[in-house]
């Protein structure tokens, strides 16, 4: 970065800039606004801004007020980002004067952000909620004493916490204080009224039986599931419960190859075979009222998962069969033992050993040395597509598997790898379950992942689950697990050579079912599903020795979207379980619209986005949109099975879903994935260095120059974007992330028209954060 009057440094072409210049400029701007509590993550692209907020609040019931300090994330400022690049690439360069000028704009943008008032509103709502809850304690509540406790809580040792951290601390302080004046009694009363305090008693058929629990544990490729399926096929009837539709489909096939006709039941489909006494289903679809001869519960280690573990608890506790066979890793043993003790049932643990050895490859793998039958593992769709691009450029044929793909497409991609059409597989940890693949070596591109809440190190169970896919018995003599160049092998070695570490809390997760929801609503005298679920999540099972409440946040978000509909509580509870991505506001609006129509007696038509994909193969932008469209159709099918009158176009839905899946399969099978501008859809040349096209970028410059408040392509600032899915986001359509993945962001690294060489190209990317994914140069449009 240059001074106002100084010449460009030697070797620097006037009017050019790169990512390093951008970060230096952002730091200079941050220095200007730091006194206002504004900070920037300059390593993020686009940069992400945060602000420290001071919010005075009055403690209800006292004359005391507290000044709360907390940080909130404002996210990117697209217009600032674009203007910064314009200044950086201007002939005069970027200096202190420009930093001060842009700092003022950053300050104005941050201080006027609606996120500040929303954050303050969350704090005020918490205090209002606290006052309402405290009012129920009558004279026993001592607000002045609680005010003193809050004064100590909000200190944080001089640090300024994030808003959620502050709210968690406030809630914890209130819970502790309230317990001393009777909240514990209220919770017990609520648990008793709901039935969640005696969760096991809700499975009357299973409790009336004498059951035998058998736990088959061992690493991947040890034959435990095969042995369990042999045992299941010996029974007169039975069910196989899987975490994924792919596994449920494999379970159906496995039973039928053993001469047992088997039906298939998943959230959005039914394949009922006449006379079949066996059923293979996804675990959430378990039938606990029917008596079975035996049951296999696969991937039992998922019982420890905070989001989905409740389904495994429900199956283990509720399936009415004399023999319950559970298969999975040894990580599940502490959870199942505690649950078996609570049920008073015998548990037999049978250990299996791996059929082919699994070894740690100490030598790191350069991308150029990835070979046939390797599976390269990344932890976001963006990284998967970037690795695919690089490997295709090196002459490989590549299959890809990631969470945003439907089960049908995942299976098609797995088939391409299995039959040799693709010699290398690039996948997320979605291959950890449900796919049997001829992988010789698993190569981790990173040992950290974003799990939907935070970026963290892979845990040992995840590494074992993913790494265990290497060395398929009968295809490869041994399996190897390695890391890409730039990563460390240490966590892989520890995970594969050390026994499982017992969990700190081996209690099983449970989730309120309809009877619990209705009972809590009666106790609270409310018809709000969101309030019922929020109360359950905050207050129930705090002291239970066997169970703990699952994370209900996504269900609460969906409940909020459907609560306004004129529908009974029971119907809204089903709608709130619909498999949508609640982090995507478009999905929440779609679900809310469906619910409103259903309440008004208006049939909902199947989403029609598939009609825009009638050509043979698509671009990178069209691929992502097609994936989102499949998810919407899947959600529609899920609802259509439950409410056929309100969602009558099931056949059309399945036809469109099949069409989109075929389109995605053809696009992924292409040697080169064509690129397109996410704003206008225009195709980009393969060597185009930027995410948006020159015309759309130029339109943004004209818009800023004319001040007409219009976005590229004629879309107003407050209008819908070019794909009809929301307002324009700084020159790029918003890109929704798959579950468990970080959201993708647009890049605006254009040089000023008529200026020098543009910066921010492939060879000038910002360095990754320490401990992040490997320093690999990805494609410009990944």
C-alpha positions in Angstrom: 0.0 0.0 0.0 1.4 3.4 -1.0 1.4 6.7 0.7 -0.7 9.5 -0.8 2.1 11.1 -2.8 4.6 8.2 -3.1 5.2 6.4 -6.3 4.3 2.7 -6.7 7.0 0.3 -5.3 9.5 -1.1 -7.8 8.1 -3.8 -10.0 4.5 -2.8 -9.3 2.4 -1.8 -12.3 0.2 1.2 -11.7 -3.5 0.4 -11.6 -3.0 -3.2 -10.4 -3.7 -4.9 -7.1 -3.7 -8.4 -5.6 -5.1 -10.1 -2.6 -2.2 -9.1 -0.4 -2.8 -5.4 -1.3 -6.5 -6.0 -0.4 -5.7 -7.4 3.0 -3.3 -4.6 3.8 -5.9 -2.1 2.8 -8.5 -3.8 4.9 -6.2 -3.7 7.9 -5.6 0.0 7.3 -9.4 0.6 7.2 -9.8 -1.5 10.4 -7.2 0.7 12.2 -9.3 3.7 11.3 -12.6 2.3 12.8 -11.1 0.2 15.6 -12.0 2.9 18.1 -15.7 2.4 17.2 -15.5 -1.3 18.1 -15.4 -2.4 14.4 -13.2 -5.3 13.4 -12.6 -7.2 10.2 -11.6 -10.7 9.2 -9.4 -9.7 6.3 -8.5 -13.3 5.4 -12.1 -13.9 4.4 -13.2 -13.2 0.9 -15.3 -11.1 0.9 -14.1 -9.6 4.2 -16.4 -10.1 7.2 -17.0 -7.3 9.6 -18.0 -7.4 13.3 -18.9 -4.6 15.7 -18.9 -4.3 19.4 -22.2 -3.0 20.8 -22.9 -1.4 24.1 -26.5 -1.8 25.2 -27.8 -0.6 28.6 -30.6 -2.7 30.1 -32.8 -2.2 33.2 -33.0 -5.3 35.5 -36.7 -6.0 35.9 -37.9 -5.5 39.4 -35.0 -3.2 40.4 -33.8 0.3 39.9 -30.5 -1.0 38.6 -29.3 -1.0 35.0 -26.3 -2.8 33.4 -24.3 -1.9 30.4 -23.9 -5.1 28.3 -21.1 -5.3 25.8 -21.1 -7.9 23.1 -19.9 -8.4 19.5 -22.2 -9.2 16.6 -21.2 -10.4 13.1 -22.3 -8.1 10.3 -21.0 -10.2 7.5 -19.6 -8.8 4.3 -20.2 -5.3 3.0 -20.4 -5.9 -0.8 -20.4 -2.3 -1.8 -17.4 -1.4 0.4 -15.6 -4.5 -1.1 -16.3 -3.4 -4.6 -15.3 0.2 -4.0 -12.1 -1.0 -2.2 -11.0 -2.8 -5.4 -11.8 0.2 -7.4 -9.5 2.3 -5.2 -6.8 -0.3 -5.2 -6.7 -0.5 -9.0 -6.9 3.2 -9.5 -3.8 4.9 -10.9 -3.1 6.9 -7.8 -3.1 3.8 -5.6 -4.4 3.4 -2.1 -3.0 5.4 0.8 -3.9 6.8 4.3 -6.4 9.3 2.9 -8.3 6.6 1.0 -8.3 4.4 4.2 -9.8 7.3 6.2 -12.4 8.0 3.6 -13.4 4.4 3.2 -13.2 4.0 7.0 -15.9 6.6 7.4 -18.1 4.6 4.9 -17.4 1.4 6.8 -18.3 3.1 10.1 -21.5 4.4 8.6 -22.5 1.1 7.1 -21.8 -0.8 10.3 -23.5 1.6 12.6 -26.6 1.7 10.4 -26.8 -2.1 10.1 -30.1 -3.6 11.0 -28.2 -6.4 12.7 -27.5 -4.1 15.6 -31.1 -3.4 16.4 -31.9 -7.1 15.9 -29.2 -8.0 18.4 -30.4 -5.5 20.9 -33.9 -6.9 20.4 -32.6 -10.4 21.2 -31.2 -9.1 24.5 -34.3 -7.2 25.3 -36.4 -10.3 24.5 -34.3 -12.3 26.8 -34.8 -9.9 29.7 -38.5 -9.8 29.0 -38.6 -13.6 28.9 -36.6 -13.7 32.2 -39.0 -11.2 33.8 -42.0 -13.3 32.7 -40.5 -16.5 34.0 -39.4 -14.9 37.3 -42.9 -13.6 37.8 -44.1 -17.1 38.3 -41.9 -17.5 41.4 -43.8 -14.7 43.3 -42.1 -13.4 46.5 -39.5 -16.1 46.4 -37.7 -14.3 43.6 -35.0 -11.8 44.7 -34.4 -9.6 41.7 -31.7 -7.4 43.4 -29.7 -10.5 44.3 -30.0 -11.7 40.7 -28.9 -8.2 39.5 -25.7 -8.7 41.5 -25.1 -12.0 39.9 -25.6 -10.6 36.5 -23.0 -7.9 37.2 -20.4 -10.6 37.9 -21.5 -12.7 34.9 -21.1 -9.9 32.2 -17.6 -9.1 33.2 -16.0 -11.8 31.1 -12.5 -10.9 32.4 -12.5 -7.7 30.5 -13.2 -9.5 27.2 -16.1 -8.6 24.9 -18.0 -11.8 24.1 -20.1 -12.6 21.1 -23.8 -12.1 21.5 -24.7 -15.8 21.7 -22.0 -16.3 24.3 -23.4 -13.5 26.4 -27.0 -14.8 26.1 -25.8 -18.3 27.1 -24.1 -16.8 30.1 -27.2 -14.8 31.1 -29.4 -17.9 30.7 -27.1 -20.0 32.7 -27.0 -17.4 35.5 -30.8 -17.2 35.5 -31.2 -21.0 35.5 -28.9 -21.3 38.4 -30.7 -18.5 40.4 -34.1 -19.8 39.4 -33.3 -23.3 40.6 -32.8 -22.0 44.1 -36.3 -20.6 44.2 -38.4 -23.3 42.6 -37.6 -23.7 38.9 -36.4 -27.2 39.6 -39.9 -28.0 40.8 -41.4 -26.4 37.7 -39.2 -28.4 35.4 -40.1 -31.7 37.2 -43.7 -30.8 36.9 -43.3 -30.1 33.2 -41.4 -33.3 32.6 -44.0 -35.3 34.4 -46.8 -33.6 32.5 -45.1 -34.1 29.1 -44.0 -37.7 29.8 -40.4 -36.9 28.8 -39.3 -37.6 32.4 -40.5 -41.2 31.9 -39.5 -41.5 28.2 -39.1 -45.2 28.2 -42.6 -45.8 29.4 -44.0 -44.4 26.2 -42.9 -47.6 24.4 -45.4 -49.9 26.0 -45.1 -52.7 23.5 -41.3 -52.9 23.7 -41.5 -52.6 27.6 -43.9 -55.5 27.7 -41.4 -57.8 25.9 -38.3 -59.7 27.0 -35.7 -58.4 24.6 -32.1 -59.3 23.9 -29.7 -56.5 22.9 -26.7 -57.5 20.8 -24.1 -54.9 19.8 -21.9 -55.8 16.9 -18.9 -53.4 17.0 -15.9 -53.2 14.8 -14.2 -51.0 12.2 -15.4 -50.4 8.7 -15.0 -53.5 6.5 -15.1 -56.0 9.3 -18.2 -57.8 8.2 -20.4 -56.9 11.2 -23.3 -55.6 9.1 -23.2 -58.7 6.9 -23.4 -60.9 9.9 -26.3 -58.9 11.4 -28.2 -59.1 8.1 -27.6 -62.9 8.0 -29.1 -63.1 11.5 -32.0 -60.9 10.6 -32.9 -63.0 7.5 -33.3 -66.0 9.8 -36.2 -64.4 11.6 -39.8 -64.7 10.5 -40.1 -60.9 10.1 -37.9 -58.0 10.8 -36.8 -54.4 10.0 -33.5 -52.9 9.0 -33.0 -49.3 10.1 -30.4 -47.1 8.3 -29.3 -43.5 8.6 -29.6 -42.8 4.9 -31.8 -43.7 2.0 -28.8 -45.2 0.2 -28.2 -47.6 3.1 -31.9 -48.4 3.4 -31.9 -49.3 -0.3 -28.9 -51.5 0.2 -30.6 -53.1 3.1 -33.6 -53.9 1.0 -31.4 -55.5 -1.7 -29.4 -57.4 1.0 -32.5 -59.0 2.4 -33.9 -59.9 -1.0 -30.7 -61.6 -2.1 -31.2 -63.7 1.1 -34.6 -64.7 -0.2 -36.6 -62.4 2.0 -39.0 -60.1 0.2 -38.6 -56.6 1.7 -40.4 -53.3 1.5 -38.7 -49.9 1.5 -39.9 -47.0 3.5 -38.2 -43.6 3.6 -39.3 -40.1 4.3 -40.4 -39.4 0.8 -41.1 -42.8 -0.8 -42.8 -46.1 -0.2 -41.9 -49.3 -2.1 -44.3 -51.9 -0.5 -43.8 -55.4 -1.7 -47.0 -57.6 -1.5 -46.6 -60.2 1.2 -43.3 -58.9 2.5 -42.7 -59.4 6.2 -39.5 -57.4 6.2 -39.0 -53.7 5.9 -35.9 -51.6 5.3 -36.3 -48.0 6.2 -34.5 -44.8 7.3 -34.3 -44.7 11.0 -36.7 -41.8 11.5 -39.4 -43.9 9.9 -39.2 -46.7 12.5 -42.5 -48.4 13.4 -42.5 -48.9 17.2 -46.1 -50.1 17.4 -45.6 -53.2 15.3 -44.1 -56.5 16.6 -41.1 -57.7 14.6 -39.1 -61.0 14.7 -35.8 -59.1 14.8 -34.4 -55.7 14.1 -31.0 -54.4 12.8 -30.1 -50.9 13.7 -27.1 -49.8 11.6 -24.5 -47.1 12.3 -25.3 -47.2 16.0 -22.5 -44.8 16.9 -24.8 -42.1 15.6 -26.7 -42.4 18.9 -24.1 -39.9 20.2 -24.9 -37.3 17.6 -26.5 -34.1 19.0 -28.7 -33.5 16.0 -29.9 -37.0 14.9 -29.0 -39.2 17.9 -32.6 -39.1 19.2 -33.7 -41.4 16.3 -31.2 -44.1 17.4 -32.3 -43.8 21.0 -36.0 -44.1 19.9 -35.2 -47.2 17.9 -33.1 -49.0 20.6 -35.7 -48.1 23.2 -38.9 -48.5 21.2 -38.6 -51.3 18.6 -40.8 -54.3 19.7 -38.7 -57.3 18.8 -37.2 -60.1 20.9 -33.7 -59.5 19.3 -32.2 -56.1 18.7 -29.0 -56.2 16.6 -27.0 -53.0 16.6 -24.0 -52.5 14.3 -21.4 -49.8 14.3 -18.1 -48.6 15.9 -17.0 -49.1 19.4 -17.7 -45.4 20.1 -21.3 -46.4 20.7 -20.6 -48.8 23.6 -20.9 -46.3 26.6 -24.2 -44.9 25.2 -25.8 -48.3 24.6 -24.7 -49.6 28.0 -26.2 -46.7 29.9 -29.4 -47.1 27.9 -29.6 -50.9 28.4 -29.1 -50.4 32.2 -32.0 -47.9 32.3 -34.2 -50.4 30.5 -33.1 -53.3 32.6 -32.2 -55.4 29.6 -29.2 -57.6 28.8 -26.6 -56.3 26.4 -24.1 -58.6 24.7 -21.2 -56.9 22.9 -19.6 -58.9 20.0 -16.4 -57.5 18.6 -15.4 -57.8 14.9 -11.9 -57.3 13.4 -11.2 -55.7 10.1 -10.8 -58.2 7.2 -8.1 -56.3 5.4 -5.5 -54.2 7.2 -5.7 -50.4 7.3 -2.4 -48.5 7.5 -1.4 -44.9 7.9 0.7 -43.6 5.1 3.2 -41.3 6.7 4.3 -39.7 3.4 2.1 -36.7 2.4 0.5 -36.9 -1.0 1.0 -34.1 -3.6 -2.0 -33.6 -5.7 0.0 -34.7 -8.7 0.5 -38.1 -7.1 -3.2 -38.9 -6.6 -3.7 -42.2 -8.5 -6.5 -44.5 -9.7 -8.7 -45.9 -6.9 -7.9 -43.0 -4.6 -10.7 -41.1 -2.7 -9.8 -37.5 -1.9 -11.8 -36.2 0.9 -12.8 -32.5 1.4 -15.3 -30.9 3.7 -17.3 -28.5 1.6 -18.9 -28.5 -1.8 -16.5 -25.7 -2.9 -13.4 -27.7 -2.0 -14.8 -30.8 -3.7 -15.4 -28.9 -6.9 -12.0 -27.3 -6.7 -10.3 -30.6 -6.3 -12.3 -32.0 -9.1 -11.2 -29.2 -11.4 -7.5 -29.7 -10.5 -7.6 -33.5 -10.9 -9.4 -33.2 -14.3 -6.6 -30.9 -15.4 -4.1 -33.6 -14.5 -5.8 -36.1 -16.8 -8.0 -38.0 -14.3 -11.6 -38.9 -14.7 -13.4 -37.9 -11.5 -16.6 -38.8 -9.7 -17.9 -36.5 -6.9 -20.0 -37.1 -3.8 -21.1 -34.4 -1.5 -24.1 -33.6 0.8 -26.0 -31.4 -1.6 -26.4 -34.2 -4.1 -29.6 -36.4 -3.9 -29.2 -40.1 -3.0 -29.9 -41.0 -6.6 -27.0 -38.9 -7.9 -24.7 -40.0 -5.2 -25.4 -43.6 -6.2 -24.8 -42.8 -9.9 -21.5 -41.1 -9.1 -20.5 -44.1 -6.9 -21.4 -46.4 -9.8 -19.1 -44.4 -12.1 -16.2 -44.9 -9.7 -17.1 -48.5 -9.1 -17.2 -49.5 -12.7 -14.0 -47.6 -13.6 -15.6 -44.8 -15.7 -14.1 -42.4 -13.1 -10.7 -43.4 -11.8 -10.6 -41.0 -8.8 -13.3 -40.1 -6.3 -13.6 -36.7 -4.7 -16.0 -36.5 -1.8 -17.0 -35.0 1.5 -17.5 -37.2 4.6 -20.8 -38.2 3.0 -19.0 -41.4 1.9 -18.5 -42.3 5.6 -21.9 -44.1 5.6 -24.0 -45.8 3.0 -21.6 -46.5 0.1 -19.5 -49.5 -0.5 -16.7 -48.4 -2.8 -13.5 -50.0 -4.2 -11.2 -47.4 -2.6 -7.6 -48.3 -2.3 -6.4 -45.2 -0.5 -8.3 -42.4 1.3 -6.5 -39.0 1.1 -7.7 -36.3 3.5 -7.4 -32.8 2.0 -7.9 -31.3 5.5 -8.2 -32.4 9.1 -10.7 -29.7 10.0 -14.3 -29.2 9.0 -17.1 -26.7 9.4 -19.9 -28.6 11.1 -22.7 -26.1 10.7 -21.8 -24.3 14.0 -18.1 -23.9 14.0 -14.9 -24.9 12.3 -13.2 -27.6 14.3 -10.8 -30.5 14.2 -12.1 -33.8 12.9 -12.7 -36.1 15.9 -11.3 -39.6 16.0 -14.6 -41.3 15.3 -15.0 -39.3 12.0 -11.4 -40.1 10.9 -11.9 -43.8 11.6 -15.3 -43.8 9.7 -13.9 -42.0 6.7 -10.5 -43.7 6.6 -12.1 -47.1 7.0 -13.5 -46.8 3.5 -10.0 -47.6 2.2 -9.1 -51.2 1.3 -12.4 -52.9 0.3 -12.1 -56.6 1.2 -11.7 -58.8 -2.0 -10.6 -55.8 -4.1 -7.5 -54.4 -2.3 -5.1 -56.3 -0.1 -4.9 -53.4 2.3 -6.2 -49.9 2.8 -4.2 -46.8 3.3 -5.1 -43.4 4.8 -3.0 -40.4 3.9 -3.2 -36.6 3.8 -2.6 -34.1 1.0 0.6 -32.2 1.0 0.4 -29.3 3.4 -1.6 -31.2 6.1 -0.4 -33.1 9.1 -0.8 -36.8 9.5 -0.7 -36.7 13.3 -4.5 -36.7 14.0 -5.0 -39.5 11.5 -2.3 -41.6 13.2 -3.7 -41.0 16.6 -7.3 -41.9 15.5 -6.3 -45.1 13.7 -3.9 -46.4 16.4 -5.7 -45.5 19.6 -8.8 -47.0 21.2 -11.9 -44.9 21.4 -12.0 -42.3 24.1 -15.2 -42.7 26.3 -17.5 -39.7 25.9 -17.7 -37.2 28.8 -21.5 -37.5 28.8 -22.8 -40.9 27.7 -26.5 -40.0 28.1 -28.6 -40.6 25.0 -30.3 -37.9 23.1 -34.1 -37.8 22.9 -36.6 -35.5 21.1 -40.2 -34.6 21.9 -42.7 -36.5 19.9 -46.3 -35.4 19.2 -47.7 -36.7 22.5 -45.0 -34.8 24.4 -45.6 -31.6 22.3 -49.3 -31.7 23.0 -48.8 -32.3 26.7 -46.3 -29.4 27.0 -48.7 -27.1 25.1 -51.5 -27.9 27.5 -49.3 -27.3 30.5 -48.1 -24.0 29.1 -51.6 -23.1 27.9 -50.2 -22.1 24.4 -50.9 -23.0 20.8 -47.4 -21.9 19.7 -45.3 -24.8 18.5 -42.2 -22.7 18.6 -42.8 -21.8 22.3 -43.4 -25.5 23.2 -40.2 -26.6 21.5 -38.2 -23.7 22.9 -39.4 -24.5 26.4 -38.6 -28.2 26.0 -35.1 -27.3 24.7 -34.4 -24.9 27.5 -36.0 -26.5 30.5 -36.4 -30.2 30.2 -34.1 -33.1 31.1 -31.5 -30.9 32.8 -31.0 -33.4 35.7 -32.0 -36.6 33.9 -29.4 -39.4 34.4 -30.2 -41.3 31.3 -31.4 -38.8 28.6 -30.7 -35.3 27.4 -32.6 -33.1 25.0 -31.5 -33.0 21.4 -30.7 -29.7 19.7 -34.1 -28.4 18.7 -33.0 -25.1 17.1 -33.7 -26.2 13.4 -37.1 -27.6 14.4 -37.8 -24.3 16.2 -36.9 -22.3 13.1 -39.3 -24.4 11.0 -42.0 -24.2 13.7 -41.8 -20.4 13.6 -42.3 -20.5 9.9 -45.5 -22.6 10.1 -47.0 -21.3 13.3 -48.9 -18.6 11.5 -50.8 -21.1 9.4 -54.4 -22.0 10.4 -53.5 -25.6 11.2 -53.9 -27.8 14.2 -50.8 -28.2 16.4 -50.3 -31.8 15.4 -50.2 -30.8 11.7 -47.8 -28.0 12.3 -45.5 -30.4 14.3 -45.3 -32.6 11.3 -44.6 -29.7 9.0 -41.8 -28.5 11.3 -40.1 -31.9 10.7 -40.0 -31.4 7.0 -36.4 -32.0 5.7 -35.4 -28.4 4.7 -32.3 -26.4 5.3 -33.5 -24.0 8.0 -30.4 -21.9 7.5 -31.8 -20.9 4.1 -34.4 -18.2 4.4 -35.8 -19.1 1.0 -36.6 -22.6 2.3 -38.2 -21.2 5.4 -40.4 -18.9 3.3 -41.3 -21.8 1.0 -42.3 -24.0 3.9 -44.3 -21.1 5.5 -46.1 -20.5 2.2 -47.0 -24.2 1.8 -48.3 -24.2 5.4 -50.4 -21.1 4.8 -51.9 -22.6 1.7 -52.6 -25.8 3.4 -54.4 -24.0 6.3 -56.5 -22.1 3.8 -57.4 -25.2 1.9 -55.4 -24.2 -1.2 -53.5 -27.2 -2.8 -49.8 -26.7 -3.2 -48.3 -27.3 -6.6 -44.9 -29.0 -7.0 -42.0 -26.6 -7.4 -41.4 -26.0 -11.1 -37.7 -25.0 -11.1 -37.0 -28.2 -13.1 -38.5 -26.6 -16.2 -35.5 -24.4 -16.5 -33.1 -27.3 -17.0 -34.3 -28.9 -20.2 -30.9 -28.7 -21.9 -28.4 -31.6 -21.8 -25.7 -30.3 -19.4 -25.3 -27.2 -17.3 -22.8 -24.7 -16.0 -21.4 -24.5 -12.5 -24.1 -22.0 -11.5 -26.9 -24.1 -13.0 -25.6 -27.2 -11.2 -25.9 -25.5 -7.9 -29.4 -24.2 -8.6 -30.4 -27.7 -9.8 -29.2 -29.2 -6.5 -31.3 -26.7 -4.6 -34.3 -27.5 -6.8 -34.0 -31.2 -6.0 -34.0 -30.4 -2.3 -37.2 -28.4 -2.7 -38.9 -31.3 -4.6 -37.7 -33.8 -2.0 -39.3 -31.6 0.7 -42.5 -31.5 -1.3 -42.5 -35.3 -1.8 -42.0 -35.7 2.0 -45.1 -33.6 2.7 -47.1 -35.2 -0.2 -46.8 -38.6 1.4 -48.3 -37.2 4.7 -50.8 -34.8 3.2 -51.7 -35.9 -0.3 -54.7 -33.6 -0.6 -52.7 -30.5 0.3 -49.7 -31.6 -1.9 -51.5 -33.4 -4.8 -48.8 -33.4 -7.5 -46.6 -36.2 -6.2 -46.3 -37.9 -9.7 -45.2 -34.6 -11.3 -42.8 -33.9 -8.4 -41.1 -37.3 -8.8 -41.0 -36.8 -12.6 -39.3 -33.4 -12.1 -37.0 -34.8 -9.5 -35.9 -37.6 -11.8 -35.3 -35.1 -14.6 -33.2 -32.9 -12.4 -31.2 -35.8 -11.1 -30.5 -36.9 -14.6 -29.4 -33.4 -15.5 -27.1 -33.2 -12.5 -25.6 -36.7 -13.4 -24.9 -35.6 -17.0 -23.3 -32.3 -15.9 -21.1 -34.0 -13.3 -20.0 -36.6 -15.9 -18.7 -33.9 -18.2 -14.9 -33.5 -18.5 -15.1 -29.8 -18.1 -17.8 -28.0 -16.0 -18.8 -24.9 -17.9 -18.8 -21.7 -15.9 -21.5 -19.0 -15.8 -22.0 -15.6 -14.3 -24.2 -16.0 -11.2 -25.9 -12.7 -11.8 -27.0 -12.8 -15.4 -26.3 -16.5 -16.3 -24.0 -15.6 -19.2 -21.4 -18.3 -19.9 -17.8 -17.4 -19.0 -14.7 -18.5 -20.8 -12.7 -21.2 -19.1 -9.9 -18.8 -18.4 -12.1 -16.0 -17.2 -10.4 -14.9 -13.9 -13.4 -13.7 -12.0 -16.7 -15.0 -10.7 -19.0 -12.4 -12.4 -18.9 -11.4 -16.0 -17.4 -8.1 -17.2 -20.8 -6.7 -18.2 -22.3 -7.2 -14.7 -19.3 -5.8 -13.0 -19.4 -2.8 -15.3 -23.1 -2.3 -14.5 -22.2 -2.1 -10.9 -19.7 0.6 -11.6 -22.3 2.5 -13.6 -24.8 2.1 -10.8 -22.5 3.6 -8.3 -21.5 6.4 -10.6 -25.1 7.3 -11.4 -26.5 6.6 -7.9 -29.7 5.3 -9.4 -30.1 2.6 -6.9 -30.4 -0.1 -9.5 -28.7 -3.4 -9.4 -27.2 -5.1 -12.5 -29.7 -6.4 -14.9 -32.3 -3.8 -13.9 -33.0 -5.3 -10.5 -33.8 -2.8 -7.8 -31.9 -2.9 -4.5 -35.0 -4.1 -2.6 -36.2 -6.4 -5.4 -35.6 -10.0 -6.2 -32.4 -11.2 -7.8 -32.0 -12.5 -11.3 -32.8 -16.1 -10.3 -35.9 -15.0 -8.5 -34.5 -16.0 -5.1 -33.8 -12.7 -3.3 -32.1 -9.4 -3.7 -28.8 -9.1 -5.5 -25.8 -9.7 -3.3 -23.1 -7.3 -4.4 -23.1 -8.6 -8.0 -23.6 -12.3 -7.3 -26.6 -14.3 -6.6 -26.7 -15.7 -3.0 -25.4 -19.2 -2.9 -26.9 -21.5 -0.3 -24.6 -23.9 1.5 -25.3 -27.6 1.9 -26.0 -28.7 5.4 -22.8 -28.8 7.4 -21.0 -26.6 4.9 -19.8 -23.0 5.0 -21.8 -20.6 2.9 -20.1 -19.7 -0.4 -19.5 -16.0 -1.2 -19.0 -14.1 -4.4 -15.7 -12.7 -5.4 -15.3 -9.2 -7.0 -11.7 -9.0 -7.9 -12.0 -7.1 -11.1 -9.6 -4.4 -12.2 -11.1 -1.0 -12.9 -12.2 -1.0 -16.6 -9.4 0.4 -18.7 -6.9 -0.1 -15.8 -3.9 -2.4 -15.5 -3.7 -6.1 -14.8 -6.5 -7.3 -12.5 -5.5 -8.8 -9.1 -6.9 -11.5 -7.0 -6.2 -14.2 -9.6 -5.5 -17.9 -9.1 -1.9 -17.5 -8.0 -2.5 -14.6 -5.6 -5.1 -16.0 -3.2 -5.0 -15.2 0.4 -3.4 -17.7 2.8 -5.7 -19.9 4.7 -6.1 -19.7 8.4 -3.7 -21.9 10.5 -5.1 -25.4 10.8 -7.5 -24.9 7.9 -7.6 -26.9 4.6 -4.5 -27.6 2.7 -2.9 -24.7 0.7 -4.1 -25.9 -2.6 -4.7 -23.6 -5.6 -8.3 -24.1 -6.6 -10.1 -23.1 -9.7 -11.3 -19.5 -10.1 -15.0 -20.4 -10.1 -14.9 -23.2 -7.5 
